[in-house]
Amino acid sequence: MASTDTAIPPLTVPAPAAVLELFKPMTWFPPMWAFMCGVVSSGVPLSSRWPLLLGGIVLAGPLICATSQAINDWFDRHVDAINEPGRPIPSGRIPGRWGLWIAIAWTVVSLLFSTLLGEAVFVAAILGLFLSWAYSAPPLRLKQSGWFGPAAVALSYEGLTWFTGAAVMTGGLPNGYILFLVIAFSVGAHGIMTLNDFKAVEGDQRTGIRSLPVELGVDNAALIACAMMALPQIVVVIRLASWGRPFHAATVGLFVAAQLLLMTRLLRDPRKYAPWYNATGTTLFVLGMLVCAFAVRPFSGA
């Protein structure tokens, strides 16, 4: 008589290397940098706040940013099967629903960890994680919009992390100078996020994602991205001068002028030169953030 027993397939656990790749450590730098800008701008000496500083860096990069990457890769697995089939989920190195489970687990860990850093940081973490899920997951899936998607990422990567860095150090809400810079560089980062959409135009078209390059064409999207990056920085330069910070204003102004020169090459072939601009012009953008953080430091009580 044939056996009626059914073998239970073994549970396949993804390798740690695949999970680390899912978390994309290279993407942790922007929020960690913005966090450090927040720390500098707070004007609070580091000597007595090292545990909170290190905790904030962990929260910004290996926790919340890594969570956002896992969420995005899970809900983008069908798009990645077209654009980047070698990624951990579409390649099968993270099998089944492990990608979703990892995203949920890391969300919980991030929230619990944020409670150790103060009330303002906890609220910022809630908002950042909400934007991470809203960006990728239905029903909102903000990434389907070329306007709301980059705005959500820019606010999470630049604005909220800068805010968090200042809040960790001060133990409360940052002052108006810091909040102005948070808003200005969040708007500028919208353009940087748009540049990242150039590499996925075909997959976005086939899956209904209406990124700006898909919606407006690559050339028009590149023009908008450049304007979104440059104009807030020009406003920042004007404000720095009005605050009596001429050296800082001149330094950021030189960075902006150099970016404008680099943009002329970017606009010749946006899809070809977007990675090159991210390595050059975006570097000047984030250096300007740090200069601004030092500029407002005296206004914060240092």
N, C-alpha and C positions, 0 to 999 in steps of 0.2 A: 504494500500500500504506500502510495506517495505521501511524503510528509506535507502537512498543511502549514508548517511553521514558516513564517516570513522573516528573513534576515533583516535586522535593523541596520541601516547604513551608518557607518561611524561618523561622529561629529567632526567636521573639518574645521579646524581653527586656523585663521590666517596667521602667517608668520609675522613676527615683530617687525621685520624689515618692510613688509608690505604695509603694515599699519603706519609705520613712520613715514613711508612714502605718501600714504593717503593724507597724512597731516601736513605735508609739504613744508618742512622747516624753512625753506628759502623764502616763503611768504610771511614768515613771522617778523622779519626785519622792519617793515614799514610801521606796524602798530607799536613795536617795541621802541623804535626811534621816536615816534610821536609821544609815547609815554615818557621817555626821557626828556623830551622838550617840555612836557608838562611839569616834570620834576624841576628842571632848571628855572622855568618861568615862575615857579611858586615862591622863589626867594627864600626857601627854608634850608638851613644848613643840613648837609647829609649826615653829619656825625651821629645824630641821635635817631635817625630814621632808616638805618640800613635794612633792618628786617622788612619794613614795609616797602622799601624801594625794591628789594629783591623779589618780594611777593608780588608786587605790581608787574614786574617784568615777566614773571612766570604766568600771571593771569592774562596779560596782553598777548603773549606769543604762544607758548606751548599749550595753553588752555583755550581761551576764546577764539584766537585766530585758527588754531588747529581744529577746533570744533566746526568753525564756519567752512573750512576746507572739506571736512568729512561730510557735512550736510550737503554742500554743493555737488560733490562727486557722486553722492548717492542719487540725488534727484536729477543729475545730469548724465547718468550712466548711459542713456540711449544716445544722447548727443556725443558723448565721448567715444562711443563705439564707432562713430563716423569720423570725428576729428582726431581723437587720440586713443586708439584702441589698446595701446600698451599700458594705460593707467591701471591701477590695482583692481578696480571693480570690473570694468568691461573685459579685462584680460583673464578674470577668474581667480586671480591670486587672493582676492578677498571675496569668498564665495557666498552664495545665498543672500540672506538679509543681514549679514555681518556688518556691512557698511552702515545700515540704518541703526543697528544696535550700538555700534561704536559712537555714532553721532549723538544718540540719546544719552548714552552713559557719560560722554565727555561734557555734554550740556549740564548734567546734574553735578558732576565734579566741579565744573567751572563756577556754578552758582554757589555751591557750598564753600569753595575756596574764597570767593569774593566777600563772603560774610566776615572773614577775618580781617578785612582791610577797611572797614568802616561803612557807615550807612550810605554815604554818597557814592562810594565805589560799588556797593551792592546794587543800587538803583541803576548806575551806568552799565553794570554787567547785565542786568535784566534787559535793558534796552538794546544793548549790543547783541545779545543772543536772540532776542526777538527779531531784530533786523536780519540776523543770519538765517533764521528759519523762514522769515517772510521773503527773503531774497530768492531762495531756491525752491521752497516747498509750496504746493498748492494749498489753499486756493489763491493766495496772494501772488506768489511766484513773481516778485517784483522784477526779476531779471528779464522777464519778457518785454519790459519797457526799457527803451534806450535812455530814458530820462530818470525814472524812479530807481532802476537797478543800480546804475553807477552812483546815484545819490546815496543809496543805502550803504553801499560798500565804502564810499568816501567818508561818510559820517562815522561808520564803525572803525575804519582803519586809522583815520587821522583825527577827527573831532573828539569822539568819545574817549579815545586812548590818551589824547593830550589832556582832556578834562580829568581823566582818571589819575594821571600822573600828578597834576596839581592838587587834586582832592586828597590823594594819599598823603601828600606832604603837609597840607594845611589842616586836614581833618574836617574840612567843610567845603563850601562852594567857592570856586575861584573868583577873582575879582573881574571887573569889566574889561580891563585890558586883555586878560587872558581869554575871556569869552569872545572878544572881537577876533583874536587870532584863531581861535578854534573854528569859528564860523568861516572866516576868510579862507583858511587853508583847506577846510572841508569842501568849499565850493571849488577851489582850484583842483583838488584831488578828483573831482568829477571828471575832468578832462583826462587825467591819467588813467582812470578806469575805462574810459571810452577807448583809449588806445589798445587796451587789452582785448577788446572785442574784434579787432581786425584779423586776428589769427583764426577766428571761428566763423567766418562769414558763411561758408557753404553749409556747415552743420546747422547754424542758426536759421538759415533760410529753409532748410528741409524740415526743421522741427518747430517752426512757428515762433521763434524768438525774435522780437522786433528790436534788435539793437540799433543804435544810430547808424552804423555802417550798412545794415540791411535796409533800414527805413529811409535813409536820406542819401545813400551812396557813400562809398569810401571817402571820396574827396571832400564832400560837404561835411561829413562827420569829422574828418581831420581838422577842417577849419574851425568847427565848433569846439572841438577838444582843445585846440590851441588857444582860442579866445577864453575858454573856461579856465585854463591854467594861468594865462597871463594877466587878465584883468584884475582878479582879486589881489595878485601880488603887487600890481601897480597901486591899487588902493592902499595896501599895507605900507608901501614905501611913503606915500603921502601922509598917512597917519603917523608913521614913525618920525617923520620930519616935524609934524605938528606937535608931537609929544616931547620935542627937544632931544631927539636921538639922531643927530645928523650922520654920525659915523655908521650906525647900523642901517639907516635909510640908504646911504650911499652904497654900502656893501650889498644889500638886497637888490638895489637898483642895478648894480653891475651883474648880479646873477640873472636878473630878468632880461637885461640886454643880451647876455650870452644865450639865454634860452630862445629869444626871438630870432637870433641868427641861426641857431640849430633848427628851429621850426621851419626855416626856409627850405632846408634839405628834406625834412620830414614830409613836407607838403608836396614834394616832387613825386614821391611814391610812398604813400602812407603805409601800405601793407608791408613793403620791404623794409622801411626805415623805422617802424614803430619800436621794434626791440632795441635798435641802436639808440633811439631817442630816450627810451626808458633807462638806458645805461648812462646817458649823458645829461640830457635836459632834466630828467626827473631827479638825478643826483643833485643838480643845482637847486631844484625846488626844495628838497628836503634839507639841504644845507641852509637855505634861507629861513626855514622854520627854526633851526637852532639859533641862528643870529637873532631872530625876533624874540626867541625865548630869553636870551641874555638881555635884550633891549628892555623888556618889561620887568625883569627881575628886580631892579631897584624900586619899582612901584609896588612890589609885593612884600616889601618889608625886609629885604636882605640888607 
